[in-house]
Amino acid sequence: MMDWTDRHCRYFHRLLSPNARLYTEMVTSPALIHGDRERLLGFDRSEHPLALQLGGSDPVELAAAAQIGEQYGYDEINLNVGCPSDRVQSGRFGACLMREPDLVADCFVAMRDAVSIPVTIKCRLGVDGQDEYADLQHFIETVAAKGCTVFVVHARKAWLKGLSPKENRDVPPLNYERVYQLKREFPGLKIVINGGIDQLADVQMHLQYTDGVMLGRTAYHEPFRLAELEHALYGTSLPTREELVERMRPYVESHLVAGGKLQHISRHMLGLFQGLPGARSWRRHLSENAHQGDAGMSVIDDALQLCLRQARSRAA
């Protein structure tokens, strides 16, 4: 998720879920080739398994970007053919590429031949006038014929004309059955479902029909859901939220010593207490203080104490 799942977010999410596969925010191939690679690609080794998500439509550029990602140590290269933002439309990549399955297939082949790690595709059900299952079927069939075996499918189509990127996350109706149909028709492919999934029961239900489930905004806004899912699916111990704050301490302090700002990390922790008494105090204290130039770990500690104090007051 662009501007959200940066390295600090992923480090935090890895503490919540040791087994989940994490994805970077989408990076365009030109930015990666010509830009600050360490800023765009740097990550902590604890984040593995980790996929680099690329955006682009030029097979040569994407191949070069995939090679850079492999050299940095990523475990997977994922081509995003699902993002509906204005920026990606003007650059001829993202969801608009669902109209060009042959080009996507060429991009996949170029990346696959350039690296030794898996290359996967993230897509939507279709775009604009692509209302029939046959449109999605043709797209998957075309790209799979070139050797792609893993597709992450957001179970909504994208409306590139008339809806904002935000509206494209909610307005187009979800159609999970269409993703299930893909798995039935292409049993040899790995089909991962995405879109509007936020409850453990939903995850368990989708896993009966698909090979995996991707969480997006729920994982960001209510990150403790990741810990709960990890506990339910893998049997790992469920940490308390206070324990998670303490586990973040060395990382936060290291970041501050290196000259980083507290808000770079704390903004990803705002939803940790979502739904619990004290959550508002936690968010407010971090939001009002973490941006200060001298903000340190004590800001997080104070926010935690405010949150716990309010929770105890509610319970009394």
ZANU-75178 format. One record per residue (C-alpha): residue number from 1; residue in one letter; y, z, x. Coordinates in nm, 4 decimals. Layout:
<atoms>
NUM, A, Y, Z, X
...
</atoms>
This chain:
<atoms>
1, M, 0.0000, 0.0000, 0.0000
2, M, 0.3155, -0.1246, 0.1636
3, D, 0.5465, 0.1510, 0.2934
4, W, 0.2959, 0.4184, 0.1897
5, T, -0.0327, 0.4201, 0.3789
6, D, 0.1081, 0.4477, 0.7288
7, R, -0.0667, 0.6289, 1.0135
8, H, 0.0568, 0.9743, 0.9040
9, C, -0.0646, 0.9222, 0.5489
10, R, -0.4034, 0.8051, 0.6736
11, Y, -0.4433, 1.1033, 0.9065
12, F, -0.3780, 1.3356, 0.6130
13, H, -0.6180, 1.1445, 0.3880
14, R, -0.8885, 1.1541, 0.6522
15, L, -0.8736, 1.5340, 0.6476
16, L, -0.9273, 1.5159, 0.2727
17, S, -1.2133, 1.2676, 0.2887
18, P, -1.4214, 1.2307, 0.6073
19, N, -1.6310, 0.9463, 0.4610
20, A, -1.3814, 0.7198, 0.2840
21, R, -1.2888, 0.3867, 0.4413
22, L, -0.9126, 0.3853, 0.4937
23, Y, -0.6872, 0.0789, 0.4795
24, T, -0.3538, 0.0178, 0.6444
25, E, -0.0519, -0.0992, 0.4527
26, M, -0.0400, -0.4778, 0.4499
27, V, 0.0979, -0.6299, 0.7712
28, T, 0.1973, -0.9963, 0.7794
29, S, 0.0465, -1.2058, 1.0539
30, P, 0.3862, -1.3236, 1.1891
31, A, 0.5119, -0.9639, 1.2079
32, L, 0.2035, -0.8616, 1.4006
33, I, 0.2221, -1.1539, 1.6425
34, H, 0.5948, -1.1225, 1.7131
35, G, 0.6772, -0.7611, 1.6263
36, D, 0.6279, -0.4087, 1.7607
37, R, 0.2495, -0.3887, 1.7663
38, E, 0.2253, -0.0221, 1.8513
39, R, 0.4487, 0.0682, 1.5584
40, L, 0.2541, -0.1585, 1.3239
41, L, -0.0973, -0.0876, 1.4479
42, G, -0.1062, 0.2485, 1.6227
43, F, -0.3446, 0.5032, 1.4723
44, D, -0.5298, 0.8235, 1.5504
45, R, -0.8973, 0.7845, 1.6378
46, S, -0.9887, 1.0297, 1.3610
47, E, -0.8902, 0.7634, 1.1053
48, H, -1.2109, 0.5622, 1.1585
49, P, -1.3575, 0.3852, 0.9669
50, L, -1.0306, 0.1972, 0.9318
51, A, -0.9487, -0.1509, 0.8029
52, L, -0.6416, -0.3520, 0.8972
53, Q, -0.5015, -0.5357, 0.5966
54, L, -0.3285, -0.8636, 0.6783
55, G, -0.1075, -1.0924, 0.4751
56, G, -0.0585, -1.4583, 0.5518
57, S, -0.1664, -1.8123, 0.4760
58, D, -0.1744, -1.9830, 0.8147
59, P, -0.5324, -1.9842, 0.9498
60, V, -0.4189, -2.0037, 1.3130
61, E, -0.1746, -1.7144, 1.2771
62, L, -0.4245, -1.5042, 1.0857
63, A, -0.6901, -1.5636, 1.3497
64, A, -0.4499, -1.4478, 1.6214
65, A, -0.3492, -1.1418, 1.4173
66, A, -0.7145, -1.0554, 1.3520
67, Q, -0.7851, -1.0703, 1.7256
68, I, -0.4972, -0.8310, 1.7916
69, G, -0.6352, -0.5938, 1.5283
70, E, -0.9799, -0.6012, 1.6838
71, Q, -0.8331, -0.5346, 2.0282
72, Y, -0.6572, -0.2279, 1.8851
73, G, -0.9910, -0.0920, 1.7657
74, Y, -0.9923, -0.1560, 1.3918
75, D, -1.3296, -0.1636, 1.2174
76, E, -1.2505, -0.4364, 0.9636
77, I, -0.9934, -0.7055, 0.8921
78, N, -0.8990, -0.7411, 0.5247
79, L, -0.7021, -1.0395, 0.3937
80, N, -0.4817, -0.9394, 0.1008
81, V, -0.4846, -1.2050, -0.1712
82, G, -0.3741, -0.9625, -0.4406
83, C, -0.0234, -0.8349, -0.3642
84, P, 0.2260, -0.9640, -0.6262
85, S, 0.5577, -0.8698, -0.4654
86, D, 0.8481, -1.1135, -0.4379
87, R, 0.8287, -1.0976, -0.0606
88, V, 0.4724, -1.2261, -0.0484
89, Q, 0.5356, -1.4986, -0.3041
90, S, 0.8235, -1.6418, -0.1042
91, G, 0.6048, -1.6375, 0.2057
92, R, 0.3110, -1.8100, 0.0351
93, F, 0.0657, -1.5267, 0.0708
94, G, -0.0659, -1.2435, -0.1404
95, A, -0.1686, -1.3058, -0.5014
96, C, -0.0256, -1.6575, -0.5193
97, L, -0.3085, -1.7675, -0.2878
98, M, -0.5578, -1.7197, -0.5694
99, R, -0.4424, -2.0644, -0.6793
100, E, -0.5616, -2.2015, -0.3440
101, P, -0.9210, -2.0878, -0.2888
102, D, -0.9863, -2.3619, -0.0320
103, L, -0.6971, -2.2381, 0.1807
104, V, -0.8211, -1.8785, 0.1507
105, A, -1.1656, -1.9982, 0.2607
106, D, -1.0101, -2.1708, 0.5632
107, C, -0.8186, -1.8535, 0.6499
108, F, -1.1367, -1.6490, 0.6222
109, V, -1.3296, -1.8850, 0.8501
110, A, -1.0530, -1.8795, 1.1113
111, M, -1.0448, -1.4992, 1.1167
112, R, -1.4221, -1.4592, 1.1086
113, D, -1.4650, -1.6952, 1.4022
114, A, -1.1961, -1.5130, 1.5992
115, V, -1.3430, -1.1609, 1.5815
116, S, -1.6747, -0.9790, 1.5902
117, I, -1.5851, -0.7196, 1.3253
118, P, -1.6212, -0.7795, 0.9485
119, V, -1.3583, -0.9836, 0.7647
120, T, -1.3161, -0.9081, 0.3933
121, I, -1.0982, -1.0241, 0.1026
122, K, -0.8903, -0.8238, -0.1477
123, C, -0.7942, -1.0166, -0.4601
124, R, -0.7043, -0.9928, -0.8284
125, L, -0.8774, -1.1391, -1.1321
126, G, -0.6340, -1.4311, -1.1168
127, V, -0.2651, -1.5157, -1.1457
128, D, -0.0412, -1.6324, -1.4293
129, G, -0.2335, -1.8854, -1.6395
130, Q, -0.5721, -1.8070, -1.4852
131, D, -0.7105, -1.6297, -1.7895
132, E, -1.0753, -1.7332, -1.7795
133, Y, -1.3622, -1.5797, -1.5881
134, A, -1.4305, -1.9299, -1.4560
135, D, -1.1091, -1.9130, -1.2508
136, L, -1.2215, -1.5962, -1.0729
137, Q, -1.5751, -1.7276, -1.0421
138, H, -1.4510, -2.0440, -0.8703
139, F, -1.2350, -1.8451, -0.6291
140, I, -1.5178, -1.6108, -0.5284
141, E, -1.7708, -1.8929, -0.5086
142, T, -1.5437, -2.1033, -0.2862
143, V, -1.4713, -1.8261, -0.0364
144, A, -1.8264, -1.6858, -0.0403
145, A, -1.9600, -2.0324, 0.0416
146, K, -1.7843, -1.9996, 0.3783
147, G, -1.9612, -1.6718, 0.4505
148, C, -1.7439, -1.3954, 0.3053
149, T, -1.9690, -1.1221, 0.1680
150, V, -1.7234, -0.8446, 0.0740
151, F, -1.4585, -0.8696, -0.1993
152, V, -1.2330, -0.5866, -0.3166
153, V, -1.1235, -0.6852, -0.6669
154, H, -0.8237, -0.5339, -0.8453
155, A, -0.9364, -0.5574, -1.2080
156, R, -0.6055, -0.6996, -1.3323
157, K, -0.4594, -1.0416, -1.2944
158, A, -0.1106, -1.0776, -1.1479
159, W, 0.1775, -1.2230, -1.3448
160, L, 0.3996, -1.3721, -1.0781
161, K, 0.6507, -1.4979, -1.3329
162, G, 0.8156, -1.2424, -1.5568
163, L, 0.6865, -0.9131, -1.4148
164, S, 0.8086, -0.7016, -1.1252
165, P, 0.5633, -0.5763, -0.8625
166, K, 0.5764, -0.2328, -1.0283
167, E, 0.5008, -0.3809, -1.3705
168, N, 0.2117, -0.5769, -1.2186
169, R, 0.0447, -0.2449, -1.1403
170, D, 0.0415, -0.1388, -1.5052
171, V, 0.1225, -0.4119, -1.7570
172, P, -0.1567, -0.6694, -1.7109
173, P, -0.4589, -0.5218, -1.8887
174, L, -0.7522, -0.3939, -1.6893
175, N, -1.0771, -0.5842, -1.7285
176, Y, -1.3502, -0.3939, -1.5481
177, E, -1.6242, -0.5918, -1.7218
178, R, -1.5103, -0.9056, -1.5444
179, V, -1.5673, -0.7356, -1.2083
180, Y, -1.9093, -0.6158, -1.3235
181, Q, -1.9878, -0.9745, -1.4221
182, L, -1.9071, -1.0865, -1.0690
183, K, -2.1611, -0.8419, -0.9295
184, R, -2.4260, -0.9594, -1.1754
185, E, -2.3638, -1.3225, -1.0921
186, F, -2.3335, -1.2712, -0.7161
187, P, -2.5798, -0.9892, -0.6423
188, G, -2.5821, -1.0709, -0.2717
189, L, -2.2110, -0.9986, -0.2370
190, K, -2.0587, -0.6555, -0.1917
191, I, -1.8145, -0.6090, -0.4793
192, V, -1.5684, -0.3176, -0.4636
193, I, -1.3641, -0.2403, -0.7753
194, N, -1.0007, -0.1270, -0.7786
195, G, -0.7294, -0.0618, -1.0369
196, G, -0.6395, 0.2300, -1.2643
197, I, -0.9208, 0.4538, -1.1413
198, D, -0.8328, 0.8217, -1.1127
199, Q, -1.1158, 1.0429, -1.2390
200, L, -1.4454, 1.1417, -1.0782
201, A, -1.6340, 1.0392, -1.3910
202, D, -1.4738, 0.6939, -1.3730
203, V, -1.5708, 0.6535, -1.0084
204, Q, -1.9297, 0.7510, -1.0829
205, M, -1.9408, 0.5113, -1.3772
206, H, -1.8071, 0.2164, -1.1746
207, L, -2.0597, 0.2827, -0.8997
208, Q, -2.3347, 0.2027, -1.1476
209, Y, -2.2089, -0.1560, -1.1669
210, T, -2.0373, -0.2230, -0.8340
211, D, -2.0933, -0.1448, -0.4677
212, G, -1.7824, 0.0604, -0.4110
213, V, -1.4589, 0.1942, -0.5565
214, M, -1.1117, 0.1708, -0.4035
215, L, -0.8440, 0.4222, -0.5008
216, G, -0.4776, 0.3415, -0.4576
217, R, -0.1858, 0.5279, -0.6081
218, T, -0.3948, 0.8113, -0.7441
219, A, -0.5061, 0.8936, -0.3910
220, Y, -0.1429, 0.8977, -0.2825
221, H, 0.0194, 1.0879, -0.5688
222, E, -0.2705, 1.3314, -0.6144
223, P, -0.4332, 1.3406, -0.2701
224, F, -0.6559, 1.6404, -0.3419
225, R, -0.8563, 1.4066, -0.5648
226, L, -0.9929, 1.2604, -0.2418
227, A, -1.1320, 1.5978, -0.1383
228, E, -1.2857, 1.6486, -0.4809
229, L, -1.4479, 1.3046, -0.4718
230, E, -1.5753, 1.3655, -0.1198
231, H, -1.7317, 1.6918, -0.2320
232, A, -1.8928, 1.5364, -0.5405
233, L, -2.0234, 1.2185, -0.3760
234, Y, -2.1212, 1.3436, -0.0311
235, G, -2.1792, 1.7143, -0.0778
236, T, -1.9239, 1.8145, 0.1843
237, S, -1.7525, 2.1511, 0.1520
238, L, -1.4376, 2.1550, -0.0595
239, P, -1.1397, 2.2879, 0.1405
240, T, -0.8565, 2.4782, -0.0179
241, R, -0.5122, 2.3234, -0.0197
242, E, -0.3926, 2.6028, 0.2077
243, E, -0.6659, 2.5132, 0.4584
244, L, -0.5546, 2.1513, 0.4534
245, V, -0.1976, 2.2531, 0.5327
246, E, -0.3246, 2.4548, 0.8283
247, R, -0.5383, 2.1627, 0.9509
248, M, -0.2263, 1.9467, 0.9530
249, R, -0.0402, 2.1911, 1.1773
250, P, -0.1504, 2.0548, 1.5198
251, Y, -0.0782, 1.6985, 1.4125
252, V, 0.2655, 1.7866, 1.2760
253, E, 0.3593, 1.9856, 1.5849
254, S, 0.2429, 1.7081, 1.8160
255, H, 0.4491, 1.4555, 1.6221
256, L, 0.7591, 1.6751, 1.6455
257, V, 0.7164, 1.7309, 2.0190
258, A, 0.6995, 1.3536, 2.0641
259, G, 1.0378, 1.3220, 1.8943
260, G, 0.9193, 1.2365, 1.5436
261, K, 1.0717, 1.3657, 1.2232
262, L, 0.9017, 1.6065, 0.9861
263, Q, 0.9731, 1.3880, 0.6836
264, H, 0.7636, 1.1077, 0.8358
265, I, 0.4604, 1.3256, 0.7595
266, S, 0.5682, 1.5626, 0.4827
267, R, 0.6539, 1.2806, 0.2392
268, H, 0.2841, 1.1992, 0.2212
269, M, 0.1968, 1.5615, 0.1354
270, L, 0.4275, 1.6011, -0.1654
271, G, 0.1457, 1.5610, -0.4184
272, L, -0.0975, 1.8065, -0.2587
273, F, -0.0486, 2.0699, -0.5306
274, Q, -0.0025, 1.8221, -0.8163
275, G, -0.1032, 1.9740, -1.1502
276, L, -0.1004, 2.3334, -1.0258
277, P, 0.1525, 2.6144, -1.0754
278, G, 0.4005, 2.6004, -0.7900
279, A, 0.3696, 2.2257, -0.7354
280, R, 0.7345, 2.1677, -0.8218
281, S, 0.8517, 2.4343, -0.5747
282, W, 0.6367, 2.2774, -0.3037
283, R, 0.7776, 1.9285, -0.3650
284, R, 1.1362, 2.0448, -0.3995
285, H, 1.1421, 2.2503, -0.0805
286, L, 0.9901, 1.9693, 0.1242
287, S, 1.2176, 1.7059, -0.0292
288, E, 1.5328, 1.9093, 0.0251
289, N, 1.4591, 2.0287, 0.3794
290, A, 1.2182, 1.8029, 0.5663
291, H, 1.4861, 1.5419, 0.6361
292, Q, 1.7024, 1.7866, 0.8310
293, G, 1.7286, 1.7001, 1.1984
294, D, 1.5801, 2.0309, 1.3174
295, A, 1.3118, 2.0571, 1.0460
296, G, 0.9851, 2.1902, 1.1824
297, M, 0.6491, 2.3202, 1.0647
298, S, 0.8264, 2.6242, 0.9223
299, V, 0.9591, 2.4037, 0.6392
300, I, 0.6017, 2.3316, 0.5321
301, D, 0.5062, 2.6977, 0.5746
302, D, 0.7987, 2.8082, 0.3584
303, A, 0.7145, 2.5481, 0.0939
304, L, 0.3587, 2.6759, 0.0856
305, Q, 0.4707, 3.0359, 0.0398
306, L, 0.7051, 2.9374, -0.2430
307, C, 0.4228, 2.7502, -0.4104
308, L, 0.1737, 3.0360, -0.3760
309, R, 0.4293, 3.2914, -0.4936
310, Q, 0.4946, 3.0956, -0.8092
311, A, 0.1238, 3.0502, -0.8688
312, R, 0.0659, 3.4255, -0.8376
313, S, 0.3557, 3.4956, -1.0708
314, R, 0.2053, 3.2624, -1.3318
315, A, -0.1327, 3.4336, -1.3000
316, A, 0.0094, 3.7853, -1.3349
</atoms>
